[in-house]
Structure formats: structure tokens, C-alpha cells
Amino acid sequence: MSIINNINKVFDHRIRLGIMSVLMVNEYANFTALKELLDVTDGNLASHAKALEKAEYITIEKQFIGKKPNTRYIATKLGRIAFQKHIEALEQLIKSSE
């Protein structure tokens, strides 16, 4: 099988790549932190998070802390495995073209 087959289309967009990168090294991230870290609009973050949720790569938890809504994102086991394979494929592609 070709290396390119392991590059995951779901992670093609920089925002999705950013969300997963943050979640790979953190247990979770909340909406505000991700928005500031990735420098994106509310709508952009929400739509890309939905795409990752639809692929079952993240879960989205909504709750209230006091009277303030709080949304946090958590990478699923499936998402962690898929992202790791994606990164490994990119690394192999880079090494094979050196």
C-alpha cells in the first residue's frame, strides 16, 4: 500500500489539524482556549469540530459552569489512532522524498 493512502482526508484542513494536535497532548481543550490558540472565528472552530465529531475522532461536551456555557473537546481513542497514522504517513512521505 502506498504511503499516501494513510494520509487522512479528515485532517486536510489546518484548523482540524490544529484541533487534533492540541488534543493529542492535552486531555481536553475548551472552546475559548482552542479559538485563541488557533486564531479562528467561532463559526470556523465549531464547523471543523463538528466534522471531527462526525468522523468520531473527537467528542464534544457541553455544560454550564455557573451560568456560563462551557464547551470542551476530547480526542477519542479512534481519533488518536487515526491522527497518529496520519502524522506517521506524513513523516514517511517526507523521509522518502529526501
Gaussian input, Z-matrix of N, CA and C with variables (Angstrom, degrees):
# hf/3-21g

backbone

0 1
 N
 C     1     B1
 C     2     B2     1     A1
 N     3     B3     2     A2     1     D1
 C     4     B4     3     A3     2     D2
 C     5     B5     4     A4     3     D3
 N     6     B6     5     A5     4     D4
 C     7     B7     6     A6     5     D5
 C     8     B8     7     A7     6     D6
 N     9     B9     8     A8     7     D7
 C    10    B10     9     A9     8     D8
 C    11    B11    10    A10     9     D9
 N    12    B12    11    A11    10    D10
 C    13    B13    12    A12    11    D11
 C    14    B14    13    A13    12    D12
 N    15    B15    14    A14    13    D13
 C    16    B16    15    A15    14    D14
 C    17    B17    16    A16    15    D15
 N    18    B18    17    A17    16    D16
 C    19    B19    18    A18    17    D17
 C    20    B20    19    A19    18    D18
 N    21    B21    20    A20    19    D19
 C    22    B22    21    A21    20    D20
 C    23    B23    22    A22    21    D21
 N    24    B24    23    A23    22    D22
 C    25    B25    24    A24    23    D23
 C    26    B26    25    A25    24    D24
 N    27    B27    26    A26    25    D25
 C    28    B28    27    A27    26    D26
 C    29    B29    28    A28    27    D27
 N    30    B30    29    A29    28    D28
 C    31    B31    30    A30    29    D29
 C    32    B32    31    A31    30    D30
 N    33    B33    32    A32    31    D31
 C    34    B34    33    A33    32    D32
 C    35    B35    34    A34    33    D33
 N    36    B36    35    A35    34    D34
 C    37    B37    36    A36    35    D35
 C    38    B38    37    A37    36    D36
 N    39    B39    38    A38    37    D37
 C    40    B40    39    A39    38    D38
 C    41    B41    40    A40    39    D39
 N    42    B42    41    A41    40    D40
 C    43    B43    42    A42    41    D41
 C    44    B44    43    A43    42    D42
 N    45    B45    44    A44    43    D43
 C    46    B46    45    A45    44    D44
 C    47    B47    46    A46    45    D45
 N    48    B48    47    A47    46    D46
 C    49    B49    48    A48    47    D47
 C    50    B50    49    A49    48    D48
 N    51    B51    50    A50    49    D49
 C    52    B52    51    A51    50    D50
 C    53    B53    52    A52    51    D51
 N    54    B54    53    A53    52    D52
 C    55    B55    54    A54    53    D53
 C    56    B56    55    A55    54    D54
 N    57    B57    56    A56    55    D55
 C    58    B58    57    A57    56    D56
 C    59    B59    58    A58    57    D57
 N    60    B60    59    A59    58    D58
 C    61    B61    60    A60    59    D59
 C    62    B62    61    A61    60    D60
 N    63    B63    62    A62    61    D61
 C    64    B64    63    A63    62    D62
 C    65    B65    64    A64    63    D63
 N    66    B66    65    A65    64    D64
 C    67    B67    66    A66    65    D65
 C    68    B68    67    A67    66    D66
 N    69    B69    68    A68    67    D67
 C    70    B70    69    A69    68    D68
 C    71    B71    70    A70    69    D69
 N    72    B72    71    A71    70    D70
 C    73    B73    72    A72    71    D71
 C    74    B74    73    A73    72    D72
 N    75    B75    74    A74    73    D73
 C    76    B76    75    A75    74    D74
 C    77    B77    76    A76    75    D75
 N    78    B78    77    A77    76    D76
 C    79    B79    78    A78    77    D77
 C    80    B80    79    A79    78    D78
 N    81    B81    80    A80    79    D79
 C    82    B82    81    A81    80    D80
 C    83    B83    82    A82    81    D81
 N    84    B84    83    A83    82    D82
 C    85    B85    84    A84    83    D83
 C    86    B86    85    A85    84    D84
 N    87    B87    86    A86    85    D85
 C    88    B88    87    A87    86    D86
 C    89    B89    88    A88    87    D87
 N    90    B90    89    A89    88    D88
 C    91    B91    90    A90    89    D89
 C    92    B92    91    A91    90    D90
 N    93    B93    92    A92    91    D91
 C    94    B94    93    A93    92    D92
 C    95    B95    94    A94    93    D93
 N    96    B96    95    A95    94    D94
 C    97    B97    96    A96    95    D95
 C    98    B98    97    A97    96    D96
 N    99    B99    98    A98    97    D97
 C   100   B100    99    A99    98    D98
 C   101   B101   100   A100    99    D99
 N   102   B102   101   A101   100   D100
 C   103   B103   102   A102   101   D101
 C   104   B104   103   A103   102   D102
 N   105   B105   104   A104   103   D103
 C   106   B106   105   A105   104   D104
 C   107   B107   106   A106   105   D105
 N   108   B108   107   A107   106   D106
 C   109   B109   108   A108   107   D107
 C   110   B110   109   A109   108   D108
 N   111   B111   110   A110   109   D109
 C   112   B112   111   A111   110   D110
 C   113   B113   112   A112   111   D111
 N   114   B114   113   A113   112   D112
 C   115   B115   114   A114   113   D113
 C   116   B116   115   A115   114   D114
 N   117   B117   116   A116   115   D115
 C   118   B118   117   A117   116   D116
 C   119   B119   118   A118   117   D117
 N   120   B120   119   A119   118   D118
 C   121   B121   120   A120   119   D119
 C   122   B122   121   A121   120   D120
 N   123   B123   122   A122   121   D121
 C   124   B124   123   A123   122   D122
 C   125   B125   124   A124   123   D123
 N   126   B126   125   A125   124   D124
 C   127   B127   126   A126   125   D125
 C   128   B128   127   A127   126   D126
 N   129   B129   128   A128   127   D127
 C   130   B130   129   A129   128   D128
 C   131   B131   130   A130   129   D129
 N   132   B132   131   A131   130   D130
 C   133   B133   132   A132   131   D131
 C   134   B134   133   A133   132   D132
 N   135   B135   134   A134   133   D133
 C   136   B136   135   A135   134   D134
 C   137   B137   136   A136   135   D135
 N   138   B138   137   A137   136   D136
 C   139   B139   138   A138   137   D137
 C   140   B140   139   A139   138   D138
 N   141   B141   140   A140   139   D139
 C   142   B142   141   A141   140   D140
 C   143   B143   142   A142   141   D141
 N   144   B144   143   A143   142   D142
 C   145   B145   144   A144   143   D143
 C   146   B146   145   A145   144   D144
 N   147   B147   146   A146   145   D145
 C   148   B148   147   A147   146   D146
 C   149   B149   148   A148   147   D147
 N   150   B150   149   A149   148   D148
 C   151   B151   150   A150   149   D149
 C   152   B152   151   A151   150   D150
 N   153   B153   152   A152   151   D151
 C   154   B154   153   A153   152   D152
 C   155   B155   154   A154   153   D153
 N   156   B156   155   A155   154   D154
 C   157   B157   156   A156   155   D155
 C   158   B158   157   A157   156   D156
 N   159   B159   158   A158   157   D157
 C   160   B160   159   A159   158   D158
 C   161   B161   160   A160   159   D159
 N   162   B162   161   A161   160   D160
 C   163   B163   162   A162   161   D161
 C   164   B164   163   A163   162   D162
 N   165   B165   164   A164   163   D163
 C   166   B166   165   A165   164   D164
 C   167   B167   166   A166   165   D165
 N   168   B168   167   A167   166   D166
 C   169   B169   168   A168   167   D167
 C   170   B170   169   A169   168   D168
 N   171   B171   170   A170   169   D169
 C   172   B172   171   A171   170   D170
 C   173   B173   172   A172   171   D171
 N   174   B174   173   A173   172   D172
 C   175   B175   174   A174   173   D173
 C   176   B176   175   A175   174   D174
 N   177   B177   176   A176   175   D175
 C   178   B178   177   A177   176   D176
 C   179   B179   178   A178   177   D177
 N   180   B180   179   A179   178   D178
 C   181   B181   180   A180   179   D179
 C   182   B182   181   A181   180   D180
 N   183   B183   182   A182   181   D181
 C   184   B184   183   A183   182   D182
 C   185   B185   184   A184   183   D183
 N   186   B186   185   A185   184   D184
 C   187   B187   186   A186   185   D185
 C   188   B188   187   A187   186   D186
 N   189   B189   188   A188   187   D187
 C   190   B190   189   A189   188   D188
 C   191   B191   190   A190   189   D189
 N   192   B192   191   A191   190   D190
 C   193   B193   192   A192   191   D191
 C   194   B194   193   A193   192   D192
 N   195   B195   194   A194   193   D193
 C   196   B196   195   A195   194   D194
 C   197   B197   196   A196   195   D195
 N   198   B198   197   A197   196   D196
 C   199   B199   198   A198   197   D197
 C   200   B200   199   A199   198   D198
 N   201   B201   200   A200   199   D199
 C   202   B202   201   A201   200   D200
 C   203   B203   202   A202   201   D201
 N   204   B204   203   A203   202   D202
 C   205   B205   204   A204   203   D203
 C   206   B206   205   A205   204   D204
 N   207   B207   206   A206   205   D205
 C   208   B208   207   A207   206   D206
 C   209   B209   208   A208   207   D207
 N   210   B210   209   A209   208   D208
 C   211   B211   210   A210   209   D209
 C   212   B212   211   A211   210   D210
 N   213   B213   212   A212   211   D211
 C   214   B214   213   A213   212   D212
 C   215   B215   214   A214   213   D213
 N   216   B216   215   A215   214   D214
 C   217   B217   216   A216   215   D215
 C   218   B218   217   A217   216   D216
 N   219   B219   218   A218   217   D217
 C   220   B220   219   A219   218   D218
 C   221   B221   220   A220   219   D219
 N   222   B222   221   A221   220   D220
 C   223   B223   222   A222   221   D221
 C   224   B224   223   A223   222   D222
 N   225   B225   224   A224   223   D223
 C   226   B226   225   A225   224   D224
 C   227   B227   226   A226   225   D225
 N   228   B228   227   A227   226   D226
 C   229   B229   228   A228   227   D227
 C   230   B230   229   A229   228   D228
 N   231   B231   230   A230   229   D229
 C   232   B232   231   A231   230   D230
 C   233   B233   232   A232   231   D231
 N   234   B234   233   A233   232   D232
 C   235   B235   234   A234   233   D233
 C   236   B236   235   A235   234   D234
 N   237   B237   236   A236   235   D235
 C   238   B238   237   A237   236   D236
 C   239   B239   238   A238   237   D237
 N   240   B240   239   A239   238   D238
 C   241   B241   240   A240   239   D239
 C   242   B242   241   A241   240   D240
 N   243   B243   242   A242   241   D241
 C   244   B244   243   A243   242   D242
 C   245   B245   244   A244   243   D243
 N   246   B246   245   A245   244   D244
 C   247   B247   246   A246   245   D245
 C   248   B248   247   A247   246   D246
 N   249   B249   248   A248   247   D247
 C   250   B250   249   A249   248   D248
 C   251   B251   250   A250   249   D249
 N   252   B252   251   A251   250   D250
 C   253   B253   252   A252   251   D251
 C   254   B254   253   A253   252   D252
 N   255   B255   254   A254   253   D253
 C   256   B256   255   A255   254   D254
 C   257   B257   256   A256   255   D255
 N   258   B258   257   A257   256   D256
 C   259   B259   258   A258   257   D257
 C   260   B260   259   A259   258   D258
 N   261   B261   260   A260   259   D259
 C   262   B262   261   A261   260   D260
 C   263   B263   262   A262   261   D261
 N   264   B264   263   A263   262   D262
 C   265   B265   264   A264   263   D263
 C   266   B266   265   A265   264   D264
 N   267   B267   266   A266   265   D265
 C   268   B268   267   A267   266   D266
 C   269   B269   268   A268   267   D267
 N   270   B270   269   A269   268   D268
 C   271   B271   270   A270   269   D269
 C   272   B272   271   A271   270   D270
 N   273   B273   272   A272   271   D271
 C   274   B274   273   A273   272   D272
 C   275   B275   274   A274   273   D273
 N   276   B276   275   A275   274   D274
 C   277   B277   276   A276   275   D275
 C   278   B278   277   A277   276   D276
 N   279   B279   278   A278   277   D277
 C   280   B280   279   A279   278   D278
 C   281   B281   280   A280   279   D279
 N   282   B282   281   A281   280   D280
 C   283   B283   282   A282   281   D281
 C   284   B284   283   A283   282   D282
 N   285   B285   284   A284   283   D283
 C   286   B286   285   A285   284   D284
 C   287   B287   286   A286   285   D285
 N   288   B288   287   A287   286   D286
 C   289   B289   288   A288   287   D287
 C   290   B290   289   A289   288   D288
 N   291   B291   290   A290   289   D289
 C   292   B292   291   A291   290   D290
 C   293   B293   292   A292   291   D291

   B1=1.4623
   B2=1.5333
   B3=1.2830
   B4=1.4581
   B5=1.5293
   B6=1.3240
   B7=1.4753
   B8=1.5315
   B9=1.2941
   B10=1.4702
   B11=1.5404
   B12=1.3433
   B13=1.4717
   B14=1.5192
   B15=1.3336
   B16=1.4604
   B17=1.5256
   B18=1.3174
   B19=1.4642
   B20=1.5268
   B21=1.3159
   B22=1.4572
   B23=1.5272
   B24=1.3123
   B25=1.4670
   B26=1.5352
   B27=1.3252
   B28=1.4699
   B29=1.5311
   B30=1.3320
   B31=1.4563
   B32=1.5332
   B33=1.3150
   B34=1.4634
   B35=1.5302
   B36=1.3005
   B37=1.4600
   B38=1.5273
   B39=1.3271
   B40=1.4713
   B41=1.5273
   B42=1.3233
   B43=1.4650
   B44=1.5317
   B45=1.3273
   B46=1.4672
   B47=1.5185
   B48=1.3202
   B49=1.4622
   B50=1.5345
   B51=1.3190
   B52=1.4592
   B53=1.5208
   B54=1.3281
   B55=1.4661
   B56=1.5290
   B57=1.3329
   B58=1.4606
   B59=1.5229
   B60=1.3143
   B61=1.4673
   B62=1.5235
   B63=1.3264
   B64=1.4684
   B65=1.5316
   B66=1.3291
   B67=1.4664
   B68=1.5294
   B69=1.3078
   B70=1.4715
   B71=1.5290
   B72=1.3112
   B73=1.4781
   B74=1.5341
   B75=1.3189
   B76=1.4621
   B77=1.5276
   B78=1.3097
   B79=1.4607
   B80=1.5342
   B81=1.3255
   B82=1.4679
   B83=1.5232
   B84=1.3273
   B85=1.4670
   B86=1.5192
   B87=1.3298
   B88=1.4594
   B89=1.5345
   B90=1.3137
   B91=1.4630
   B92=1.5257
   B93=1.3214
   B94=1.4626
   B95=1.5211
   B96=1.3210
   B97=1.4689
   B98=1.5250
   B99=1.3315
   B100=1.4723
   B101=1.5240
   B102=1.3241
   B103=1.4659
   B104=1.5287
   B105=1.3268
   B106=1.4679
   B107=1.5232
   B108=1.3139
   B109=1.4552
   B110=1.5313
   B111=1.3296
   B112=1.4686
   B113=1.5265
   B114=1.3350
   B115=1.4667
   B116=1.5343
   B117=1.3371
   B118=1.4633
   B119=1.5252
   B120=1.3219
   B121=1.4656
   B122=1.5324
   B123=1.3209
   B124=1.4649
   B125=1.5253
   B126=1.3265
   B127=1.4669
   B128=1.5166
   B129=1.3354
   B130=1.4684
   B131=1.5150
   B132=1.3250
   B133=1.4644
   B134=1.5263
   B135=1.3155
   B136=1.4653
   B137=1.5209
   B138=1.3364
   B139=1.4720
   B140=1.5270
   B141=1.3294
   B142=1.4655
   B143=1.5277
   B144=1.3192
   B145=1.4654
   B146=1.5279
   B147=1.3232
   B148=1.4725
   B149=1.5270
   B150=1.3344
   B151=1.4653
   B152=1.5354
   B153=1.3273
   B154=1.4659
   B155=1.5305
   B156=1.3238
   B157=1.4706
   B158=1.5297
   B159=1.3124
   B160=1.4683
   B161=1.5307
   B162=1.3267
   B163=1.4651
   B164=1.5319
   B165=1.3390
   B166=1.4671
   B167=1.5277
   B168=1.3378
   B169=1.4599
   B170=1.5251
   B171=1.3321
   B172=1.4623
   B173=1.5239
   B174=1.3267
   B175=1.4631
   B176=1.5271
   B177=1.3154
   B178=1.4644
   B179=1.5187
   B180=1.3248
   B181=1.4649
   B182=1.5192
   B183=1.3244
   B184=1.4634
   B185=1.5213
   B186=1.3159
   B187=1.4614
   B188=1.5217
   B189=1.3087
   B190=1.4581
   B191=1.5190
   B192=1.3161
   B193=1.4572
   B194=1.5183
   B195=1.3289
   B196=1.4549
   B197=1.5235
   B198=1.3195
   B199=1.4689
   B200=1.5259
   B201=1.3430
   B202=1.4658
   B203=1.5244
   B204=1.3413
   B205=1.4613
   B206=1.5311
   B207=1.3181
   B208=1.4557
   B209=1.5212
   B210=1.3198
   B211=1.4579
   B212=1.5142
   B213=1.3304
   B214=1.4557
   B215=1.5176
   B216=1.3049
   B217=1.4557
   B218=1.5180
   B219=1.3311
   B220=1.4595
   B221=1.5295
   B222=1.3286
   B223=1.4668
   B224=1.5310
   B225=1.3229
   B226=1.4638
   B227=1.5304
   B228=1.3150
   B229=1.4726
   B230=1.5312
   B231=1.3254
   B232=1.4685
   B233=1.5322
   B234=1.3293
   B235=1.4614
   B236=1.5171
   B237=1.3167
   B238=1.4684
   B239=1.5320
   B240=1.3212
   B241=1.4680
   B242=1.5264
   B243=1.3275
   B244=1.4722
   B245=1.5272
   B246=1.3306
   B247=1.4623
   B248=1.5235
   B249=1.3292
   B250=1.4670
   B251=1.5335
   B252=1.3329
   B253=1.4707
   B254=1.5243
   B255=1.3218
   B256=1.4661
   B257=1.5288
   B258=1.3307
   B259=1.4689
   B260=1.5323
   B261=1.3274
   B262=1.4671
   B263=1.5228
   B264=1.3253
   B265=1.4699
   B266=1.5242
   B267=1.3355
   B268=1.4688
   B269=1.5291
   B270=1.3351
   B271=1.4653
   B272=1.5175
   B273=1.3276
   B274=1.4691
   B275=1.5233
   B276=1.3093
   B277=1.4586
   B278=1.5352
   B279=1.3075
   B280=1.4628
   B281=1.5278
   B282=1.3239
   B283=1.4740
   B284=1.5244
   B285=1.3398
   B286=1.4684
   B287=1.5264
   B288=1.3278
   B289=1.4708
   B290=1.5157
   B291=1.3401
   B292=1.4798
   B293=1.5127
   A1=108.75
   A2=115.75
   A3=122.79
   A4=111.16
   A5=115.70
   A6=121.92
   A7=109.69
   A8=116.26
   A9=122.30
   A10=111.73
   A11=116.47
   A12=119.91
   A13=112.87
   A14=117.25
   A15=120.61
   A16=112.92
   A17=117.10
   A18=119.91
   A19=107.02
   A20=115.62
   A21=122.48
   A22=111.48
   A23=115.24
   A24=122.33
   A25=112.51
   A26=116.83
   A27=120.53
   A28=110.72
   A29=117.39
   A30=121.25
   A31=113.03
   A32=117.76
   A33=121.88
   A34=113.95
   A35=117.32
   A36=119.94
   A37=110.91
   A38=116.55
   A39=121.28
   A40=112.60
   A41=118.12
   A42=119.98
   A43=110.28
   A44=117.09
   A45=119.99
   A46=110.73
   A47=115.75
   A48=121.16
   A49=109.57
   A50=116.07
   A51=121.75
   A52=112.34
   A53=116.72
   A54=120.88
   A55=109.61
   A56=116.02
   A57=119.32
   A58=111.85
   A59=117.49
   A60=120.48
   A61=110.53
   A62=116.29
   A63=121.02
   A64=110.25
   A65=116.35
   A66=119.87
   A67=113.08
   A68=117.42
   A69=120.03
   A70=111.32
   A71=116.81
   A72=120.09
   A73=113.13
   A74=116.62
   A75=121.85
   A76=108.85
   A77=116.39
   A78=120.29
   A79=110.35
   A80=115.42
   A81=121.73
   A82=108.01
   A83=115.72
   A84=121.51
   A85=107.21
   A86=116.58
   A87=117.96
   A88=110.40
   A89=114.65
   A90=122.10
   A91=111.84
   A92=116.29
   A93=120.36
   A94=111.82
   A95=116.69
   A96=120.38
   A97=111.02
   A98=116.68
   A99=120.07
   A100=111.39
   A101=115.83
   A102=120.69
   A103=110.56
   A104=116.36
   A105=120.35
   A106=111.57
   A107=116.86
   A108=121.53
   A109=111.82
   A110=116.47
   A111=121.08
   A112=112.37
   A113=117.10
   A114=122.62
   A115=111.53
   A116=114.80
   A117=121.69
   A118=110.33
   A119=115.49
   A120=120.34
   A121=109.94
   A122=115.57
   A123=120.81
   A124=110.80
   A125=115.74
   A126=121.25
   A127=112.98
   A128=116.38
   A129=119.88
   A130=111.40
   A131=116.07
   A132=119.72
   A133=110.32
   A134=116.45
   A135=120.55
   A136=111.89
   A137=117.72
   A138=119.65
   A139=111.90
   A140=117.59
   A141=119.52
   A142=111.02
   A143=117.07
   A144=120.08
   A145=109.78
   A146=116.94
   A147=121.34
   A148=110.68
   A149=116.89
   A150=120.63
   A151=110.28
   A152=116.59
   A153=120.20
   A154=111.21
   A155=115.76
   A156=120.02
   A157=110.30
   A158=116.45
   A159=121.49
   A160=110.73
   A161=116.68
   A162=121.64
   A163=111.63
   A164=116.06
   A165=123.80
   A166=112.52
   A167=116.43
   A168=122.30
   A169=111.80
   A170=116.68
   A171=120.74
   A172=108.78
   A173=114.70
   A174=119.87
   A175=106.76
   A176=114.95
   A177=121.31
   A178=107.17
   A179=115.52
   A180=120.98
   A181=109.01
   A182=115.74
   A183=120.87
   A184=107.97
   A185=114.90
   A186=120.38
   A187=108.86
   A188=115.92
   A189=120.95
   A190=108.40
   A191=115.78
   A192=121.77
   A193=104.50
   A194=115.15
   A195=119.67
   A196=106.48
   A197=116.21
   A198=119.88
   A199=111.73
   A200=115.83
   A201=119.34
   A202=110.93
   A203=116.76
   A204=119.16
   A205=109.80
   A206=115.75
   A207=121.03
   A208=108.48
   A209=116.24
   A210=121.78
   A211=107.66
   A212=115.31
   A213=117.38
   A214=110.37
   A215=114.11
   A216=122.91
   A217=109.32
   A218=115.44
   A219=121.69
   A220=107.93
   A221=117.06
   A222=120.78
   A223=108.61
   A224=116.12
   A225=120.58
   A226=108.71
   A227=115.46
   A228=119.70
   A229=109.52
   A230=116.29
   A231=121.38
   A232=110.75
   A233=116.01
   A234=120.76
   A235=112.25
   A236=116.26
   A237=120.52
   A238=110.95
   A239=116.30
   A240=120.91
   A241=110.05
   A242=116.89
   A243=121.15
   A244=111.07
   A245=116.71
   A246=120.07
   A247=110.64
   A248=116.84
   A249=120.58
   A250=110.34
   A251=116.99
   A252=121.21
   A253=110.57
   A254=116.22
   A255=121.94
   A256=110.17
   A257=116.69
   A258=121.46
   A259=110.48
   A260=116.52
   A261=120.12
   A262=111.32
   A263=117.04
   A264=120.74
   A265=110.67
   A266=116.66
   A267=119.78
   A268=110.45
   A269=116.24
   A270=120.29
   A271=111.43
   A272=117.20
   A273=121.36
   A274=110.96
   A275=115.60
   A276=120.43
   A277=110.32
   A278=116.45
   A279=120.80
   A280=110.54
   A281=116.95
   A282=121.40
   A283=112.10
   A284=115.84
   A285=119.03
   A286=112.72
   A287=116.36
   A288=118.85
   A289=112.92
   A290=117.47
   A291=120.54
   A292=110.99
   D1=141.81
   D2=-179.69
   D3=-72.69
   D4=145.28
   D5=177.50
   D6=-54.86
   D7=-41.06
   D8=-174.79
   D9=-59.46
   D10=-25.94
   D11=179.19
   D12=-66.73
   D13=-22.94
   D14=179.56
   D15=-87.76
   D16=-3.87
   D17=175.56
   D18=-79.24
   D19=120.52
   D20=-170.76
   D21=-89.73
   D22=120.82
   D23=-178.61
   D24=-58.76
   D25=-31.09
   D26=-179.42
   D27=-60.37
   D28=-30.65
   D29=-177.58
   D30=-93.95
   D31=11.67
   D32=-177.84
   D33=-61.57
   D34=-33.02
   D35=-175.36
   D36=-86.85
   D37=141.28
   D38=-175.81
   D39=-60.86
   D40=-31.88
   D41=-179.85
   D42=-70.07
   D43=-42.77
   D44=177.73
   D45=-65.68
   D46=-39.36
   D47=176.79
   D48=-61.15
   D49=-41.87
   D50=178.97
   D51=-65.84
   D52=-45.37
   D53=179.33
   D54=-58.27
   D55=-49.25
   D56=-177.96
   D57=-66.72
   D58=-36.92
   D59=178.90
   D60=-60.66
   D61=-43.90
   D62=178.88
   D63=-64.78
   D64=-43.05
   D65=-176.09
   D66=-73.47
   D67=-20.18
   D68=178.00
   D69=-70.70
   D70=-26.80
   D71=-177.09
   D72=-110.94
   D73=1.68
   D74=177.78
   D75=-131.46
   D76=147.04
   D77=178.46
   D78=-61.33
   D79=-37.94
   D80=177.63
   D81=-160.20
   D82=169.27
   D83=173.63
   D84=-142.72
   D85=141.64
   D86=178.48
   D87=-92.20
   D88=166.44
   D89=-174.37
   D90=-55.10
   D91=-48.98
   D92=-176.08
   D93=-62.99
   D94=-44.54
   D95=179.94
   D96=-62.07
   D97=-45.75
   D98=179.34
   D99=-63.70
   D100=-42.61
   D101=-179.38
   D102=-59.31
   D103=-45.49
   D104=-179.32
   D105=-70.65
   D106=-44.00
   D107=-178.24
   D108=-62.46
   D109=-42.11
   D110=-176.91
   D111=-90.58
   D112=-8.32
   D113=179.39
   D114=54.63
   D115=57.30
   D116=-178.98
   D117=-126.44
   D118=164.97
   D119=176.82
   D120=-79.68
   D121=164.03
   D122=177.11
   D123=-55.06
   D124=-48.46
   D125=-177.09
   D126=-63.21
   D127=-41.92
   D128=178.35
   D129=-62.30
   D130=-47.15
   D131=-179.47
   D132=-62.36
   D133=-46.08
   D134=-178.37
   D135=-61.60
   D136=-44.03
   D137=-177.06
   D138=-69.35
   D139=-37.82
   D140=179.30
   D141=-73.87
   D142=-33.88
   D143=175.34
   D144=-64.84
   D145=-39.91
   D146=177.57
   D147=-60.48
   D148=-41.15
   D149=179.61
   D150=-63.24
   D151=-40.52
   D152=177.86
   D153=-69.03
   D154=-35.76
   D155=177.61
   D156=-67.00
   D157=-41.76
   D158=179.47
   D159=-60.88
   D160=-36.56
   D161=177.95
   D162=-78.18
   D163=-2.77
   D164=-178.88
   D165=66.14
   D166=30.67
   D167=178.87
   D168=-94.21
   D169=-20.44
   D170=175.28
   D171=-139.57
   D172=159.62
   D173=168.64
   D174=-114.17
   D175=148.67
   D176=179.44
   D177=-116.55
   D178=121.30
   D179=178.60
   D180=-110.32
   D181=126.87
   D182=177.44
   D183=-113.90
   D184=132.03
   D185=179.32
   D186=-150.70
   D187=173.62
   D188=175.13
   D189=-112.91
   D190=134.83
   D191=171.87
   D192=-112.73
   D193=106.55
   D194=-168.89
   D195=68.31
   D196=-122.92
   D197=177.75
   D198=-106.44
   D199=4.23
   D200=-177.61
   D201=-96.34
   D202=132.04
   D203=176.30
   D204=-69.23
   D205=144.45
   D206=178.65
   D207=-136.56
   D208=125.53
   D209=178.35
   D210=-114.86
   D211=129.64
   D212=175.65
   D213=-129.92
   D214=152.77
   D215=-174.82
   D216=-117.19
   D217=138.99
   D218=-178.55
   D219=-135.04
   D220=132.34
   D221=176.69
   D222=-73.54
   D223=135.56
   D224=175.97
   D225=-83.31
   D226=167.53
   D227=176.46
   D228=-59.39
   D229=-44.62
   D230=177.87
   D231=-58.64
   D232=-43.29
   D233=179.99
   D234=-64.04
   D235=-41.22
   D236=178.86
   D237=-62.99
   D238=-44.00
   D239=179.76
   D240=-64.63
   D241=-46.66
   D242=-178.79
   D243=-62.30
   D244=-41.85
   D245=-179.00
   D246=-67.97
   D247=-40.48
   D248=178.32
   D249=-60.98
   D250=-43.51
   D251=177.81
   D252=-62.10
   D253=-40.04
   D254=179.72
   D255=-62.09
   D256=-48.09
   D257=-179.60
   D258=-63.77
   D259=-42.88
   D260=178.68
   D261=-61.92
   D262=-39.58
   D263=178.39
   D264=-64.51
   D265=-41.39
   D266=177.83
   D267=-63.31
   D268=-42.46
   D269=178.66
   D270=-62.12
   D271=-42.93
   D272=178.25
   D273=-62.94
   D274=-40.81
   D275=179.81
   D276=-63.40
   D277=-42.95
   D278=178.44
   D279=-63.78
   D280=-46.22
   D281=-179.72
   D282=-63.20
   D283=-39.40
   D284=-177.50
   D285=-72.47
   D286=-17.87
   D287=180.00
   D288=-99.53
   D289=3.18
   D290=179.11
   D291=-77.98

